[in-house]
Amino acid sequence: MSNDYDDDVTFTEYTFSEAELNEIEGILQKELIKSGVHSVLLIDMAGNIIAKGDNGNCDHDVYSLAALASANFAAVDTMAKIVGEDEFSLLFHKGEQESIHFSKVQSEFLLISIFGKSVSLGLLRLKVAEAIEKIKAVCEQH
């Protein structure tokens, strides 16, 4: 019988204190929500929500979104390898009213931003990059 799973898969353990989670959520609020992003999630690669923020007007099913986002990112990661890339570190899906931007935070997390027409992709990418650097600094503290 053949072994159909990858023996090299590793799972990263992470823990955040309440203070660290509050700091991360503050970063999401200050860098992204205050810049016009409707909703933002920091998830692990299994689709578990680590931190989140929104503008108070979002009623998205964030748990389903997180699970689907992690699966989507995994599928695109496999596509990257098929075409000879190590990874595609960000994804962007444009909709008529809402768009979604995914960006990898280190190797363990994804930052998912949902935003409307009033936020330019260039501004969003700048604010996401700033938020990621600040989140990395929190992760490196422990």
Secondary structure by P-SEA (a helix, b strand, c coil): ccccccccbbbbbbbbcaaaaaaaaaaaaaccccccccccccccccccccccccccccccaaaaaaaaaaaaaaaaaaaaaaaccccccbbbbbcccbbbbbbbccccbbbbbbbcccccaaaaaaaaaaaaaaaaaaaacc
